[in-house]
Amino acid sequence: MKIWTVHHRPGAPVVLVREAFSWAAAVFGPLWLLGKGALPWGVAALLAEAAVARFVPHGWLYLLALVPFWGFWGNDIWRLFLSRHGFALSGVVTGSGYEAALVRLFDREPVLLREELA
């Protein structure tokens, strides 16, 4: 079973964030954040990585060291972004995949499904 945190803000779709290492975040780093819509954080991280690559001798080695950072903490950074934008952590749900976790959540909290469909 996979574990997901549930983030909810009235008037917005429910967001599930997986509690696990994120390979997408590890491979794409700041671009992954930009793809999630976390523009200020993604741009800041991209500029920081570009500065390291440009001005630090052997900067690409430092960037390689960031791969595990993004993988282990990417989803936590995404959760922090969501909380700063009004999404409240409203629970934890498990499922074999994203859809199964969403079905389990809506089965447990039908009010969220009504809001989602409205």
Secondary structure, DSSP 8 states (H G I E B T S, - for coil): -EEEEEEE-TTS--EEEESS--HHHHHHTHHHHHHHT-HHHHHHHHHHHHHHHHHSTTHHHHHHHHHHHHHHHHHHHHHHHHHHTT-EEEEEEEESSHHHHHHHHHHH-HHHHHHHH-
